[in-house]
Amino acid sequence: MINIMYLVLLAMLALNVSDTILDAFKNINDSLETSKNNVSTSVDQLFTAFQNTKLKDEPARAQPIWEKAQKAKAYAAELDGYIQKLKGRFVAEGNGIDEETGDLVERGNQDIAQGIMINQKEGDKLQKMINDTREKLIGLLNPEDRAGVTFTLVANDAEKNVNGKKKWSDINFGEGTPLTAANTILTKIQTDTKNAEAEVVKKLFGNMDKSLVNLDQFAAVAVAPSSYVIQGQPYVAEVFLTASDSKSSPDISVGGSRLNVKNGKATYTGGTNSVGVFKWVGTIRVKQTDGQIKEYRTPEQTYQVAKPSATVSPDKMNVIYAGIPNPFSVSAAGFPLESVRATISGGSISGSGGKYMVNVPGSQIGKELNINVSATAGGKTLNLGAQKFRVKALPTPKAFIKGKAGGNVDLEWLVASNQIETELEDFVFDIKYRVLRFSTTFINPRSDAVTVQNSGGSFSGQIKGALNSIKPGATVIFKDIVAEGPDGRQKVLNGITFIAR
């Protein structure tokens, strides 16, 4: 209604400038001032309410909106301040305010406004500031909010002549414009500025009340740290309700690799080409209503990849050999190797990561010992059971000379030999026995038998001399062979007999 009255009065100015018309402009100016102050109070209340609630309760989300609103306030204040300076010049050149009318003393003067706004180009400057302020205010809004902007803060030239004028500054401040009318126009622009600020601030603050996502899918979920549970260990699972937005397309990634999203959800497939424990964290990035991106991270997830395996245990062959390192592999399904530990009674065990060496002294031969397995899970040590093993002595090796255990041999071959060797036939460990002593009996044809004692496995000079004196058909018997194994136990080996040819 005020704007309509203002246009009517402008038309009447072309005919006459009476005190009645000037009083009407004064009344319109006062109404505009009141309207501007009311809007200003409303905007201040919006800022105060937002600061005391949203900015305090949700600072991360509210801060960007608050900063945009502060910019809107600053843009409007800059334009309002410039207009207020122009009004100050009107007062100064219009000889101040008339105490009786409350209006400018020279309110009917038609040269002052034209001189300042047209001749001094302040009108063109004001027009540019109005349009720039409008664009800056609109630029603070999201694209979807800009289409609904309705504020009248705009200063465009007319498409058709208005009383012979097309330029915005000429129409509003040109020839024949009384000073009070020009002052009222400035007040109207200030009111438009404050209304524009209010509309932008309301739209900005209103975004805080919009839902970030439209939760339209619900599902009951149960999540357990592990589906593999050892007897005596509690099975624990979280049961809760989840919600998702089937129409949204959040950015979901694992390890920097984006996942395909369908109906607001993504599926991660972890690699299983190698054995071990693998960990991963999912990252979800969601666009907020203010254009900001908010990031959510899942708790760290763990999965273990193990080789397919089957265990076959021969009940009669659970054996540990005394005196040597016995290699063992120990694992427990559902537990990483580094959390598994093995111990033994009556011996010692060393190693880690599933690979161990078991050592048992000769004093345990004939006894049964237990290898106990435990694992750590959730800060607790769990006993996974024990396996019983029989302790056996190492088998007795066979004696050889140059790879032969007796028989008819060439005389030269026998004379060239120089030691007794030992070997465990068809035994799983590569074990060496050390020959401690033996005796050798030499029987030449038509001669008495001669027996020579020898210390160690290598032939002494006496043995070699006797070998050099044998004749074809002679019999050489190596007997009473005593050897010591790595377990420190001595064994008497079967003798070996050679006949020289």
C-alpha positions, 0 to 999 in steps of 0.5 A: 500500500505504501508503494502504491501511494508513493507512485501516485504522489510521484505522478501528482508531482508533475502537476503540483507540489503543494504542502499536502503532497509534501506532507504525504511524502513525510507520512510515507517516509515515517511509515517506511522508517517504522517498517524498517525498524520493525524488520531490523528488530525481527532480524536481530531476534533471528540472530540472537535465537540462532546463536543461543540454540543452533550455534551452541547445540550443533556448532559444527553444522551451524557455524558455516550458516552463521558465517553466511548470515553475518555476511548478509548482515554486512552487505546490507549494512554497507548499502544502508550506511551509504544511503544514510550518508546521502540522507545526511547531505540532504539534511545539510543542504536542505538547511536541517529539520523544521521543528514544526513539520519534522521534515526538511526545511527545504523539503519542497526544493527541486534542485538539491536532490537533482544536484547531488544524485544526478549532477554529482552522479551519486544516483548512478553509484547508488544504482550500482550498489543496489544491484551489486548488493542484491547479487551478493545476497542471492549468492549466499543462498543454495541454488534451490533457494535462489529461485524463490527470492522475492525481495524488491531490492533492485534498481533497473532502468525503465523499458519505457519512458516514465515522464520522458525518462528511462534511467533509474536515477533520473526517474527517482531523483531527476528534474522536478523531484522535491527534496522530501520525495527524494529523501523518502525514496532513500528511506524506501531503498533502506527498507527494501535492503532490510527486507532483503537481508531478512529474507536471505537470513530466514532462508539460511537459518531455515536450512538448519531445520531441513533433514540431512537425509530422508531415512526411509529404510529400516532394518534390524541388525546383529553384529558380532565381533566373531562368529567363531567361539571356543568352548567356555568363551562367551558369544557376544553380539550387538543388536540394534536398528539401522536406518538409511536413505534409499534415494541418497548417493553418499560417497562410500570408500574403503582404503581410498577406493570408492564403492558402488552405492545402491539404495544408499548402501555399499558392499565391501569385498575384502581380498583373500588371496593371502593368509593373515589378519586384515583390517579395514575402515569404511568412510562415508561422506554426506553432503549437508544442506549448507553444501558442506561435506560431513565425514563419518568413519566406521569402527575398525573391522578385522577379518582373518584369512587362513589356508584350507586345512584338515588335521589327521592325527595317527594315535599310535605315532605321536612321538617325540625323540629325546635329545634332538630338536623336534619341529612342530607347527601349532595353530588354532582355528579362529585365532591369529598365529601371533596370539597362539602359545605352546608349552610342554611339560618335562622339556623345553619349547621355543619359537613363535608364529606357529613354528616351534622346536621341542627338546626333551632330555634322555631322562624322559624316554619311555614317558608321555608328555603333554604339549599345551596350547593357549591363545589370547583373545580380548585380553584373556588367555584361553586354554585350547587343550593339550596333545599327548606325546610319547618320548622315544630314544633315537633308533640304532644306526647301521655301520658302513665302510665306504657305503658297504655293510660287509660282503666280498670286496676287492683287496685293493678296495678294503686296503684303501678304506680308512674309517667306519661310518654310521647311518640311520636308514629310513629315518625322518631326521638327518642324525649323525652318530659318532663312533667311539670305539671298535675292534677288528679281527684279521684272519689271513689264510693259513694264519692265526686270527689277530684282533686290534682295538681302535679308538674313534671311527678313523682307522689307527696306524695299527689297523692300516698296517694290518690291512696292508698285510692281508692276502686274497681270501682273508676275512676282516671282521669289524665288531664291538662297534660303539657309537654315541648319538646326539642324545648322549646315549651310547649304542652297540652296532651290529658288526660287519664282515668283509672277505677280500678277493 
